[in-house]
Amino acid sequence: MTCIIDVFSIDVEMDMTEPLDILDSESFTFILDKATLDCVTCSDQYGKKTQQYLENLHRILAPGGTYLCVSHGRPETRLPQISSSNFKWQVETLKVNKKDDGGVGLVDQEQFYYVYVMTKKY
Ligand SMILES: C[S@@+](CC[C@H](N)C(=O)[O-])C[C@H]1O[C@@H](n2cnc3c(N)ncnc32)[C@H](O)[C@@H]1O
């Protein structure tokens, strides 16, 4: 599995659940995740992989920076790992009604998206 990150106009593909030596610590002020956390949590060994994924993002996020995650996952399934005491970020949860998203309708049975906003503390 791959993810493309635009690092100052250089596209890099990598498995974000592996150690990310290529990316410097605290080098991103904003990280946008649209359903990648969801995908990782559905993979084999999801607990270990999700932990490594979040550790990677936490490490590369600069103090004061934001990791914004758009997810189908309800807070009870996402917050236990996102809010781990290992992570020095403040977590805000937003609930978005799918009926208000411009209208493809309810393609699944869930009525909401969730947006998790992690702001890393200084
Ligand atoms: C549901 S798709 C969402 C794609 C895109 N963000 C969107 O909203 O259209 C999940 C994405 O997560 C990526 N992904 C899954 N596991 C990954 C991993 N271990 N490392 C990097 N990317 C991963 C997949 O390649 C896929 O592009």
The ligand as an SDF file (V2000), in Angstrom:
LIG
                    3D

 27 29  0  0  0  0  0  0  0  0999 V2000
  -10.0220    4.8020    1.1570 C   0  0  0  0  0  0  0  0  0  0  0  0
   -8.5740    5.2430    0.2530 S   0  0  0  0  0  0  0  0  0  0  0  0
   -8.6730    7.0130    0.2890 C   0  0  0  0  0  0  0  0  0  0  0  0
   -7.8800    7.6180   -0.8220 C   0  0  0  0  0  0  0  0  0  0  0  0
   -7.9870    9.1590   -0.8990 C   0  0  0  0  0  0  0  0  0  0  0  0
   -7.4570    9.7710    0.3120 N   0  0  0  0  0  0  0  0  0  0  0  0
   -9.4110    9.5690   -1.1230 C   0  0  0  0  0  0  0  0  0  0  0  0
  -10.0600   10.0450   -0.2290 O   0  0  0  0  0  0  0  0  0  0  0  0
   -9.8730    9.4060   -2.2460 O   0  0  0  0  0  0  0  0  0  0  0  0
   -7.3160    4.8770    1.4370 C   0  0  0  0  0  0  0  0  0  0  0  0
   -5.9320    5.2470    0.9900 C   0  0  0  0  0  0  0  0  0  0  0  0
   -5.0360    4.8730    2.0330 O   0  0  0  0  0  0  0  0  0  0  0  0
   -3.8470    4.4120    1.4330 C   0  0  0  0  0  0  0  0  0  0  0  0
   -3.1590    3.5620    2.3740 N   0  0  0  0  0  0  0  0  0  0  0  0
   -3.6370    2.4660    2.9710 C   0  0  0  0  0  0  0  0  0  0  0  0
   -2.7250    1.9090    3.7620 N   0  0  0  0  0  0  0  0  0  0  0  0
   -1.6120    2.6850    3.6540 C   0  0  0  0  0  0  0  0  0  0  0  0
   -0.3100    2.6060    4.2070 C   0  0  0  0  0  0  0  0  0  0  0  0
    0.0430    1.6030    5.0210 N   0  0  0  0  0  0  0  0  0  0  0  0
    0.5770    3.5680    3.8990 N   0  0  0  0  0  0  0  0  0  0  0  0
    0.2150    4.5600    3.0710 C   0  0  0  0  0  0  0  0  0  0  0  0
   -0.9920    4.6910    2.5020 N   0  0  0  0  0  0  0  0  0  0  0  0
   -1.8900    3.7410    2.7830 C   0  0  0  0  0  0  0  0  0  0  0  0
   -4.3220    3.6630    0.2050 C   0  0  0  0  0  0  0  0  0  0  0  0
   -3.2930    3.5680   -0.7490 O   0  0  0  0  0  0  0  0  0  0  0  0
   -5.4660    4.5440   -0.2670 C   0  0  0  0  0  0  0  0  0  0  0  0
   -4.9930    5.5140   -1.1810 O   0  0  0  0  0  0  0  0  0  0  0  0
  1  2  1  0
  2  3  1  0
  2 10  1  0
  3  4  1  0
  4  5  1  0
  5  6  1  0
  5  7  1  0
  7  8  2  0
  7  9  1  0
 10 11  1  0
 11 12  1  0
 11 26  1  0
 12 13  1  0
 13 14  1  0
 13 24  1  0
 14 15  1  0
 14 23  1  0
 15 16  2  0
 16 17  1  0
 17 18  1  0
 17 23  2  0
 18 19  1  0
 18 20  2  0
 20 21  1  0
 21 22  2  0
 22 23  1  0
 24 25  1  0
 24 26  1  0
 26 27  1  0
M  CHG  2   2   1   9  -1
M  END
$$$$
